[in-house]
Each structure stands twice: as structure tokens, then as C-alpha cells.
């Protein structure tokens, strides 16, 4: 997990010092993806950090509950519209995530097939 935090802090420092408008989290994710694809990072340190984040995921919803309590009059006046917007947004995010996971699994299967075919050609 420490390595993931280190990447994020570096991305945060880089965006602040260069004045970029990109989120440090997005830049950090791109950096981690680049490190993983290049083979310079071990998937084990990413997995341990992501396991911790997923284990503590419920803590990220506490600010949402506090916001609802702080803006109760807004929710009384516009509650239906906000509920619809949140519901539709959640469904869209879930659908996009499912499609991305499906595409990732298909890509992983293709890569495995390519590697198996290359190994068979190399052995013959």
C-alpha cells in the first residue's frame, strides 16, 4: 500500500508544481498502469493496496451521509430529482464497469491464447 501512496503523492506533487488541471488520482492511476504494463511494478504491491482500499470502502460513504444531514432542506425540496439522478448515475457507472471488466477478461483470454500459441510454436 505504501508504494501506491507514494505514486499518488508524486502525482500530486507533479500536478501542483506544473499547474496541470488533471486530477492526481487519475495521473497516479495512469502511472501505475504504465508501470504494470512495462513490467517494472509487481502486481503484488498493487493487490495489497487495493485489497486494503476495498476492505475499508464503507468509510468512503461517511461523507455522503454527512452531506445529506447538512443539506436536509435541499433534499426535502429536490429529493426526487436528486434520487433519480443518483440512481441513474449509479446504474450507468455499474454498466460501464461491467462492460470494462468484460472487455478486460476478453483481452486477458486473448493474450493467454496468443502466449499459448507462441509457446506451442516455440516447442515445435
C-alpha positions in Angstrom: 0.0 0.0 0.0 2.9 2.3 0.7 4.0 2.2 -2.9 0.5 3.2 -4.1 0.5 6.1 -1.7 4.0 7.1 -3.0 2.8 7.1 -6.6 -0.2 9.3 -5.6 2.0 11.7 -3.7 4.4 12.0 -6.7 1.4 12.6 -9.0 0.0 15.2 -6.6 3.4 17.0 -6.4 3.7 16.9 -10.2 0.3 18.3 -10.9 0.7 21.1 -8.4 4.2 22.0 -9.5 3.4 22.0 -13.2 -0.1 23.6 -12.7 -1.8 20.8 -14.6 -5.6 20.6 -14.2 -5.6 16.7 -14.2 -6.5 15.0 -11.0 -3.5 13.5 -9.2 -5.6 10.3 -8.7 -6.1 9.9 -12.5 -2.4 10.7 -13.1 -1.4 8.2 -10.5 -3.6 5.5 -11.9 -2.1 6.1 -15.4 1.4 5.9 -13.8 0.6 2.6 -12.1 -0.9 1.2 -15.3 2.2 2.2 -17.1 4.5 0.6 -14.5 2.4 -2.6 -14.6 2.3 -2.8 -18.4 6.1 -2.2 -18.6 6.8 -4.9 -16.1 8.6 -2.5 -13.7 6.0 -3.0 -11.0 5.0 -6.2 -9.3 1.3 -6.8 -9.2 1.6 -7.9 -5.6 2.1 -4.4 -4.2 -0.9 -3.1 -6.2 -3.0 -6.0 -5.0 -2.2 -5.5 -1.3 -3.1 -1.8 -1.6 -6.3 -2.4 -3.5 -7.3 -5.1 -1.0 -7.0 -2.6 1.8 -9.0 0.0 0.0 -11.7 -2.4 -0.8 -11.8 -3.6 2.8 -12.3 0.0 4.0 -14.6 1.1 1.2 -17.5 1.7 3.6 -15.5 4.6 5.2 -15.7 6.5 1.9 -19.5 6.7 2.2 -19.5 8.5 5.5 -19.0 12.0 3.9 -22.1 11.3 1.7 -24.2 10.7 4.8 -22.9 13.8 6.5 -23.8 15.8 3.4 -27.3 14.5 3.4 -27.7 15.6 7.0 -26.2 19.0 6.4 -28.4 19.7 3.3 -31.6 18.2 4.6 -33.8 21.2 3.3 -32.3 20.7 -0.2 -33.2 17.1 -0.1 -36.7 17.8 1.1 -37.2 20.3 -1.8 -35.3 18.4 -4.6 -35.2 14.9 -3.2 -37.0 13.1 -6.1 -34.8 14.7 -8.7 -31.6 14.0 -6.7 -32.7 10.4 -6.1 -33.4 9.9 -9.8 -30.0 11.4 -10.8 -28.1 9.3 -8.3 -30.0 6.2 -9.3 -29.4 6.7 -13.0 -25.8 7.7 -12.4 -25.2 4.6 -10.3 -26.8 2.3 -12.9 -24.6 3.9 -15.7 -21.5 3.5 -13.6 -22.3 -0.1 -12.9 -23.0 -0.8 -16.5 -19.8 0.9 -17.6 -17.8 -1.1 -15.0 -19.4 -4.4 -16.2 -18.5 -3.6 -19.8 -14.9 -2.7 -18.8 -14.5 -5.9 -16.8 -15.9 -7.9 -19.6 -13.6 -6.3 -22.1 -10.7 -6.8 -19.8 -11.5 -10.5 -19.3 -11.8 -11.0 -23.1 -8.4 -9.2 -23.6 -6.8 -11.4 -20.9 -8.2 -14.6 -22.6 -6.8 -13.4 -26.0 -3.4 -12.7 -24.5 -3.4 -16.1 -22.9 -4.3 -17.7 -26.2 -1.6 -15.8 -28.0 1.0 -16.8 -25.4 -0.1 -20.5 -25.6 0.1 -20.4 -29.4 3.5 -18.8 -29.2 4.7 -21.5 -26.7 3.4 -24.3 -29.0 5.2 -22.8 -32.0 8.4 -22.4 -30.0 8.3 -26.0 -28.8 7.8 -27.5 -32.3 
